[in-house]
Amino acid sequence: MLIHFSSLALLTYLVGFLGCLTKEDLGDPAPTTSGGTISLQPLDGIWTSDDVTQVDNTCSPTGPEAGAGTLGLQVTNVPSDSTFSMFDGETTYRCTVDGADFVCARSTDSYPSWDYPDVVFTEHTDVLGILETETSLDADWDVTTECAGGSCSTVESSYGISFPCTAAYTLTLALE
């Protein structure tokens, strides 16, 4: 539950943070052409999903949860080079578009354990998906969590998990 709480806390934080952003601050870029083929580009703005599905979770002794929550992202595209970024309130994911497919560079974040002062968790996040349109995308969001420190075996036995552990989500995001 310790690792799951981190994911749930992040999702709750994101919804609150992104609620204060408005569409008036955002641009309206067009799709770009690369090598003669049109690459879709997501429009700048606030993108949300009310249906984040957790499909795997070895970071929780109970496994995946149904209806894992909501997610909001600030999307900014760079039409000159077929890239865009997604900001979730804490991390910026830099993504490259090839036609309708996109892949984001791996993000790595570390944070200390609240319960075990000598433990540091490191999360590696991989995001990839398909731009259905300039205002809709489907994505797979995979997180691998590692543990470093003298109490990692205590964390594993206390929570019934093994490191590294993984959590995987699927979601559809749409421009608000």
N, C-alpha and C positions, 0 to 999 in steps of 0.2 A: 504494500500500500504506500510505502514511502515514495517510491518512484512514480506511481500513478498520481499521487497528490501533486507532484511537480507538474505533470502534464495538465491536470485539471486546473491547477492554479494559473498556469500560463494561459489556458483558454479563457478563463474567467477574466484575467487581466486584459487580454486582447479585446474582448467584447467591450469592456469599460473604456479602454483607451481609444478605440476606434470610433466610439459613439460621439466623440467631440469633434471629429473631422467632418468637413462639409464638402459637397461637390463643387462649390463656387471656387475653391482653391485649385481645381484640377484642370488639366489641358485636354485636348481632343486630337491626338495624333492619328495619322492614317496608316494603313498597312504599307509595308515596304516591299521592294522588289530586290531579290538577291539572285544573281546568276540566271535571270530570265524567269524565275518562278516566284510567285507571290507567297511571301511568308506572312501568316497571320500575326498580328501584334495585338496584345490586349490593350484596351483603352485605359488611360490613366483613371484612377478613382478608387473608391472604397468597394472592395469585393467581399461578399459574405457567403457563408454556407450555413444553413440551418440543419444540415444533415451530415455530420461528420461520423463516419462509421469506423469503429475500431475492429479490424479484422484479425489482429494477432496481438498478444501482450504477454510476453514471458517475464515482464517486470512486475507482474501482479500474480499472487498465488491463485487468484480466481479466474485468470485468463481475460479474454476480451470482454468489454462491456458493450451492451447494445445502446445505441443513441449516445455516443460519447460526448456530444455537445455541439457547440457552434464555433465558428472561426471567422475572423474578419482580417483582411489584409489591405494595406495601402499598396496599390500597384502603380509603378511608374515605368513607362517604356522609353527606350532609346531607339527610335526608328532608323537612325542612320546605320546601326550595326546589328539589327535583329536581336536585340537583347531587351530584357526588362528586369525590374527588381520587384520583389515582394517584401514588405516590411510588416512584421507581425506584432509590433509594439516592443520587441526586444531584439530581434535579429533581422538583418537584411539578407535575403536570398537573391543571388544574382543568377539570372536564368538566360539561356540561349534558345532561340527558336529556330527550328529547321522545318519549313513547311508549316504544319499544324502541331508538330511534336515539340515539346520543350523539356529541357533538363536544367536543373539548378545546381550550381557548384555546392559541394558538401559544406555544411555549416557545422562548426564545432564550438560548443559552449561548455564551460566548467562551472560548477557551483559546489559550495560546501554542504555537508549534511547538517541538518538542524539537530539531529539526535546524537550524532557521533562526531565530535569535534576533529578527530584525526582523519576523517573520510572526505574525499572529494569525488564527486560524480562528474563524468565527462559524457556529454551527449553529442553524437554525430547524427546529423539530420540530412537525409537525402530526399529530394522532391523531384518528381518527373510527372509528365502528363501530356494531355492533348488539349489544344485550344479548339473547342467546338466552333466558336465564333469569336469576334472581338470582345464579346461581353459574357462569355461562358467558357469554363474550362473544367475538365475532369483531372484529378490529380491523385497520385499515390504519395503518401508522406510516411517515410520510414525513419524511426529513431532507434539507434543502438546506444545503450548506456553502459559505460564502464565504471568500475570502482577502483579507487586507489587509496591506500591507507591501511593501517594496522587492524582496523575493525571491520573490514569488508566481509570477512567470514562470519562475523557476528550479525551483520546486516542480512547476509544471505540466510542464515539459520533463523533469524527472528522473523523474516518476512516470507520464507519458503521460496526463495528465488535464487538464481545463479547468475553471476556476471561473467561475460557481458550478457545483457538481456535486451530484448527488442520489443518495440511496439510499432504496429503498422496501422495506418488509417487510409481510407479512401474518402474522397469528398468531391462534390461539385460546387464550384464557386461561380457566382454571377455578379456582374457590376450592379450596384444599387441604383 
